[in-house]
Amino acid sequence: MKYKTVQKLKDNMLLSCKVLSSSRILLRSGAFLGSCALLGSCAHSDKELPLNIVLINLDDAGNGDFSFKGAVGYQTPHIDKLAAEGVSMTNFYAVQPISGASRAGLMTGCYPNRIGFAYAPNPNSPTGISDKEETIAELLKTKGYATAIFGKWHLGDARKFLPLQHGFDEYYGLPYSNDMWPNHPQYKFPDLPLIEGNEVIGYNTEQSELTTNYTNRAVDFIRRSTGSGKPFFLYLAHSMPHVPLAVSDKFKGKSEQGLYGDVMMELDWSVGKVMQALREAKVEENTLVILTSDNGPWANYGNHAGSSGGLREAKATTFNGGMRVPCLFYWKGTIAPGSICNDLMSNIDILPTLVELTGAPHPQLPIDGLSMAAVLKRTNKAPIRQSLCMYYHRNSLQAITDGYYKLIFPHKYVSYETQMPGNDGQPGELGKKEITECELYDLRRDPGERVNVISQHPAIAEKLQRIADQCREDLGDDLTGQPGKNRREPGRID
């Protein structure tokens, strides 16, 4: 769909728009209505412009890690500006509370367990993303996009699993988490490779330069792509603020929150440099910028971990502290500044949203994501996503939400709330807890999941249980012994 100006008013006044049918996109008007209750403005252009995409994915950043969200001891002015000039998704979930699986869902639009992903793949993993799955990059390349990833991949480290084999023209970064190296405080890992393209160019690199190097390459890619006239998809997948924390000299000691605050300030600087590059290339109005995190903070690292903003538990749990993550959308001239959207959304919804906005083909195999394009560009009478299944471990359905209520099923989990956290890069010991009976939480009144209201709302619990039963039939559930009918195999190496 595209939008065309049909009436030009005075400068600084809104322009009215009408929908036209097209496979390309003009600078668009838009509205966030329905439960979002937002309204966008329309920009005018004399020529059609394809939509560029910048997707920034932080690692282990929590809901309370930005100054506009209440962070203390440091400022994140560039990220705050994205929120002030775009829309903040307040009911946004990573599809799993661990990086590898979450990133697989982001890139494919699928529940990770549908495509054979569980946990975060270790070095030398025999499994990774399958050649049969289509990534965002592969789909956008059919529309002539230049594609690049700078940062953390984590969909398998064998050559056949790396980004260049899955739609990306350029890759520079780490194949998995930056703590999977010989300096880990608890576990033994091999040397950590730094990869460019398909080739290892170094091991155990100085991590204090990672954020700067990723950023410089992202800026260069924007300049080269706009110079070539091709639309671009930039996936800036930062390794930070995942431990081990590292920061360049230009931000060392700058915050009042120690090393973690320094790292967040440098990540904010990175966002500022990317936005500056878009403005200088004069493509800001036809570029959609998305900023999110792969899961919640790794709280047992204490002062080297972020803040969940008061949500329950943290990374590696299916409570809100592990899965409810920050998400900002910025699209100058289309998204109303300072907007708030409370619709239920997940990172698996980003792929189908981009497919619709760019006119790229839909994946051939079934996916689980839903396009949120209507939320970004026109009136939407009802929330698009009706429910989200929350799987973890190999294939355990631990919770389900409809965006308003969350039903939690009996399961065991590691708890950050029963032990003292670690300090200065050393992890603390996690406690263990167990949910023995189903629990229901009213997320509108209790996003911290503190008060079980299942006795007050049995009908709501039954409704969510029925949806969960459909998920179990489709994807299975280790807790109930169901295999699932529609799970697919991951990619494998001999």
Secondary structure as UniProt FT lines:
FT   STRAND          2..7
FT   TURN            11..12
FT   STRAND          16..20
FT   STRAND          31..32
FT   TURN            34..35
FT   STRAND          38..39
FT   STRAND          52..58
FT   TURN            63..64
FT   HELIX           67..69
FT   HELIX           77..85
FT   STRAND          87..89
FT   TURN            90..91
FT   STRAND          92..93
FT   HELIX           99..108
FT   HELIX           112..115
FT   TURN            123..124
FT   STRAND          127..128
FT   TURN            131..132
FT   HELIX           136..141
FT   TURN            142..144
FT   STRAND          146..151
FT   HELIX           159..161
FT   HELIX           163..165
FT   TURN            166..167
FT   STRAND          170..173
FT   TURN            178..179
FT   TURN            182..183
FT   STRAND          193..196
FT   TURN            197..198
FT   STRAND          199..203
FT   HELIX           207..209
FT   HELIX           210..228
FT   STRAND          232..237
FT   TURN            240..241
FT   TURN            249..253
FT   HELIX           258..280
FT   TURN            281..282
FT   HELIX           284..286
FT   STRAND          287..293
FT   HELIX           299..304
FT   TURN            309..310
FT   TURN            315..316
FT   HELIX           320..323
FT   STRAND          327..330
FT   TURN            332..334
FT   TURN            337..338
FT   STRAND          339..341
FT   STRAND          345..346
FT   HELIX           347..349
FT   HELIX           350..358
FT   HELIX           373..377
FT   STRAND          388..392
FT   TURN            393..395
FT   STRAND          396..401
FT   STRAND          405..408
FT   STRAND          411..415
FT   TURN            424..425
FT   STRAND          431..435
FT   STRAND          439..442
FT   TURN            443..445
FT   TURN            447..448
FT   TURN            454..456
FT   HELIX           458..475
FT   TURN            478..481
FT   STRAND          491..492
//
